[in-house]
Amino acid sequence: MAKTLYKVTFHNHGKVYELYARKVASSGLWGFTEVGELVFDVHDGLVVDPTEERLRDEFGGTRALHLPMQSIVRIEEVEKKGQAVIRDAETGEKVVTPFPLPAKPR
């Protein structure tokens, strides 16, 4: 039987994060929600999503997030994983970190 998958949407530093996790529960910390077993895509090919990479870099070693209840926008139980994204809180536009360009020779 497949394990339950959740899409967690929350505010963090003026941006809206959308992550996928296998575990969502009340935290042992009062006023917080625990989000654990974060799910990221594993890319073996050349096509890499820079936002997913940024999220993996930021949260990859995290066992559990303890999010303040007031920062959570929504928690959805979903059937399959979509794209994890970071959006600007005001405009809703995706925040994409561009690939670094080579420096110009002097």
C-alpha positions in Angstrom: 0.0 0.0 0.0 1.4 3.4 -0.9 2.2 5.8 1.9 0.1 9.0 2.2 1.6 12.1 0.5 0.9 15.6 1.5 1.5 19.0 -0.2 2.3 21.6 2.4 2.1 25.3 1.5 3.5 27.7 4.0 5.0 31.3 4.3 8.7 31.7 4.9 10.6 35.0 4.7 8.2 36.7 2.4 7.8 33.8 0.1 5.3 30.9 -0.2 6.9 27.4 -0.2 5.2 24.3 -1.5 6.8 21.1 -0.4 5.8 17.5 -0.4 6.0 15.2 2.7 5.0 11.8 3.9 4.3 12.8 7.5 2.3 15.7 8.9 1.3 15.8 12.6 0.9 18.0 15.6 4.3 19.0 16.9 5.5 18.4 20.4 6.1 22.1 20.4 2.9 24.0 21.3 1.5 26.0 18.3 3.6 24.2 15.7 2.9 21.5 13.1 5.5 18.9 12.4 6.2 18.1 8.7 8.6 15.1 8.1 9.9 12.7 5.5 10.2 15.5 2.9 10.0 14.2 -0.7 12.2 15.5 -3.5 12.6 14.4 -7.1 15.8 12.5 -7.9 17.2 13.7 -11.2 19.6 11.3 -12.9 19.6 13.2 -16.2 20.8 16.6 -17.3 17.5 18.5 -16.8 17.5 19.9 -13.3 14.8 22.1 -11.8 16.7 25.0 -10.1 13.9 25.6 -7.6 13.8 21.9 -6.6 17.6 22.0 -6.2 17.4 25.1 -4.0 14.7 23.4 -1.8 16.8 20.2 -1.6 19.8 22.2 -0.6 17.8 24.1 2.1 15.8 21.2 3.5 17.6 18.0 2.2 19.1 17.1 5.6 16.1 18.0 7.6 14.4 15.2 9.6 11.4 17.3 10.5 10.2 20.9 10.0 8.3 22.4 12.9 6.2 25.1 11.3 4.3 27.7 13.2 0.6 27.1 12.7 0.0 30.7 11.5 2.6 30.3 8.7 0.8 27.3 7.1 -1.5 28.3 4.2 -2.8 24.8 3.4 -2.1 21.1 3.8 -3.4 18.8 1.0 -3.5 15.0 0.8 -2.5 14.3 -2.8 -2.2 11.2 -4.9 1.1 12.0 -6.7 3.9 14.5 -6.3 3.9 17.7 -8.3 6.6 20.3 -8.7 7.9 21.8 -5.4 8.0 25.6 -5.8 8.8 28.8 -4.1 6.5 31.7 -5.0 6.6 35.4 -4.2 4.0 36.0 -1.4 2.6 39.2 -3.0 2.5 38.4 -6.7 2.3 34.6 -6.6 5.0 34.4 -9.3 7.5 31.6 -9.1 10.9 32.6 -7.7 13.5 31.0 -9.8 17.2 31.2 -9.1 18.9 31.5 -12.4 21.9 29.4 -13.2 25.1 31.3 -12.6 26.7 32.7 -15.7 30.5 32.5 -16.3 32.3 35.6 -15.3 33.5 37.9 -18.1 37.3 37.8 -18.6 39.0 41.0 -17.7 
